[in-house]
């Protein structure tokens, strides 16, 4: 496993709750792996043999609907935790949207370690509750915000999350970035149709709030106007 002390997400990942000697003990039961874009590391409904910290890259959480379609229910970023500790099966599939690097533990070994280290268990609970709060806020957001507000908010979130300054607690938002998601995926996340997403992007481009120089490339030209579009100001 890579040296935890030099890890880019060391101070933001779940293991930030540990003391140096505890961190060394945790590193002995983990390993760092690279995964390619499009690779699924956890399957919905299957046994959940691993948990992991995301070190680099982005991954999607998805579930199958009753008619067999895939529905994206979340996106995870560097320093986020994936997997189902203390659980037998996974509630979602986890698939990489980009090339990524994970710090992986067997679930059984991680569960034993967490039980022996209350600070880590407490941090896990705190993050789980925070994720629940964010999920509730997202349901409220999707239910009450207009299509233009949803798309503008999504672009601002991507601008912040895709910052390459991953070693900084508060990264500087990017003004130019490549979306790791296609428009259909964005539509799924935002509860919109692909046509509506495309129409809103064209509208923002025509108003010179953003530019779209490539199929997935976004350039924010007027951040204040985009903030206004999102309904945040």
C-alpha positions, 0 to 999 in steps of 0.5 A, spaced: 500 500 500 502 507 498 505 511 504 498 514 507 502 520 510 503 522 502 496 520 500 493 526 497 486 525 500 489 523 507 486 529 511 479 529 508 478 521 507 475 517 513 482 515 515 483 522 517 480 520 524 486 516 526 492 517 529 499 516 526 500 509 529 493 507 528 494 509 520 500 505 520 495 499 522 490 500 517 495 501 512 497 493 513 490 491 511 489 495 505 492 496 498 492 501 492 489 499 486 488 502 479 481 501 475 480 503 468 474 508 466 467 504 465 470 498 470 465 496 475 468 494 482 461 493 486 455 490 483 448 491 486 445 485 490 452 481 490 456 480 496 460 486 498 467 483 499 470 490 499 470 497 501 474 503 499 477 510 499 477 514 493 484 517 492 483 519 484 478 519 479 470 519 479 465 513 480 458 513 479 453 509 484 447 506 480 441 502 481 436 498 476 429 500 476 423 495 475 423 495 467 431 494 467 434 500 466 440 503 470 439 509 474 444 513 477 443 515 484 450 518 486 457 520 484 463 519 488 469 523 488 476 523 491 476 522 499 469 519 498 468 512 501 465 506 497 462 500 499 457 497 505 461 496 511 457 491 516 453 489 511 452 483 507 450 485 500 451 492 496 445 496 495 448 500 488 453 498 483 459 502 483 462 504 476 468 508 474 467 514 470 474 516 469 480 512 470 481 512 478 485 509 484 482 506 490 485 504 497 481 498 498 480 493 504 476 487 505 470 488 508 471 483 513 478 486 515 475 493 515 469 491 520 474 488 525 478 494 525 473 499 525 470 495 531 477 496 535 477 503 533 471 507 535 474 514 532 474 511 525 467 508 527 464 514 529 467 518 523 464 512 519 457 514 522 458 521 521 459 521 514 453 516 513 448 521 516 451 527 512 450 523 506 443 521 508 442 529 509 445 530 502 440 525 499 434 528 503 436 535 500 437 533 493 430 530 493 428 537 495 432 540 490 430 536 484 423 537 487 423 544 487 428 547 482 427 549 475 431 545 469 435 551 469 437 552 476 438 544 476 443 545 470 447 551 473 447 548 480 450 541 477 455 545 473 458 549 479 458 543 483 462 540 477 467 546 477 468 545 484 469 537 485 473 537 479 479 541 481 485 538 480 488 541 487 485 535 491 491 536 496 487 542 499 481 542 503 478 547 499 480 547 492 479 553 487 473 551 482 475 550 475 473 555 470 474 550 464 473 542 465 471 536 461 465 533 464 466 525 466 458 524 464 454 524 458 448 528 457 444 522 458 447 521 465 447 528 467 439 528 465 438 521 470 442 525 475 438 531 475 431 528 473 430 531 467 430 529 459 436 529 455 433 534 450 432 539 456 439 538 459 441 540 451 437 546 451 439 549 457 446 548 456 445 551 449 441 557 453 447 558 457 452 558 451 447 563 447 447 568 453 455 567 454 455 565 461 458 558 459 462 556 452 461 549 450 468 548 446 467 540 446 462 535 446 464 535 454 468 541 455 465 546 459 468 553 460 465 558 465 465 565 462 461 569 467 461 565 474 456 570 477 451 569 472 451 562 473 451 563 480 444 567 479 442 562 474 442 556 480 438 560 484 444 560 490 445 568 490 
